[in-house]
Amino acid sequence: MLQYIIKRLIFMVPLLVGITIISFIVIHLAPGSPTDLQTELNPRVSAEVKARMRAMYDLDKPLHQQYFVWLGKLATLDLGNSFSPDRRPVINKILERLPITIAINVLSMILIIIVAIPIGVLSAVNQDSPFDKITGVFVFIGFAMPTFWLALLLMIFFGIHLDWLPISGIRSLNYEYLSTWGAYIDVAKHLLLPVLLSAFGGLAGFSRYMRANMLEVIRQDYITTARAKGLSERVVIYKHALRNALLPVITILGLSVPGLIGGSVIFETIFAIPGMGQLFYMSAMSRDYPVIMGILFIGAVLTLIGNLIADVSYAVADPRIRVS
């Protein structure tokens, strides 16, 4: 297993390089540039000033040269400096916001796992029961309802009409004056809606995946044999069937990491959460290429790590799988 993990980590290097090449080309194909946004509304800016600004940002060089300059800095773990007026290092900007985004995504994933898997198992075991039909309706609603629209509705209902939950940020204005326990409660209240909404679509999808896998597994011959041996239904379902039914779900969980990270842009913008998603949106609007590339690179790394964890979990869940 250790050898397999090392090989995967080595293989990640050329894969990351390929991702950065595509990302670098795509963001430079977008209309507009950092200098245009800073000079278009100022009629006093001459062509010479625009040219000097492009030279300052190295935008006057061919695209492949700009990429190799960026890649050389990346080799020393330097993501460059932001094009924004503060000219702060990109890595500092990302590290300030990365923990918030990771926390929301991890909490969403945990919520999906602890809720969707039991729902899927119970729906499969009690096929065509009222519970199965109700969860089926929930799934269709979850797939059909736009989460950003649901977010606005919940913000109006819980944040404005009932005044139970805050609707923006991750801390209250009086956070510094709260006790330790009060501070935890305050952050939890701020994160409750974003985490629930981030997990909403995943709950619907994963519960159906789990149900379909369980229905397929419990019809296998070895499940019939286990029941014929006199094993209790609880042992048959949760010891023999569940473990095999989890394998495709584990794979899908690993592939869902990019979606969760990408969804952070929407939720963090709606709820004004100072995470990577909000930083990415602001950087895209201002054509801050170094920050955009830094966030895409970090997102790619997190995605590949998530897929690696899914593969390892796959082997752990099924003892028949052995990696040579």
Secondary structure, DSSP 8 states (H G I E B T S, - for coil): -HHHHHHHHHHHHHHHHHHHHHHHHHHHHSS--HHHHHHTT-TT--HHHHHHHHHHTTTTS-HHHHHHHHHHHHHTT---B-SSTT--BHHHHHHHHHHHHHHHHHHHHHHHHHHHHHHHHHHHHTTTSHHHHHHHHHHHHHHHS-HHHHHHHHIIIIIIIS--S--SSSS-TTGGGS-HHHHHHHHHHHHHHHHHHHHHHHHHHHHHHHHHHHHHHTTSHHHHHHHHTT--HHHIIIIIIHHHHHHHHHHHHHHTHHHHHHHHHHHHHHTT--SHHHHHHHHHHTT-HHHHHHHHHHHHHHHHHHHHHHHHHHHHH-TT----
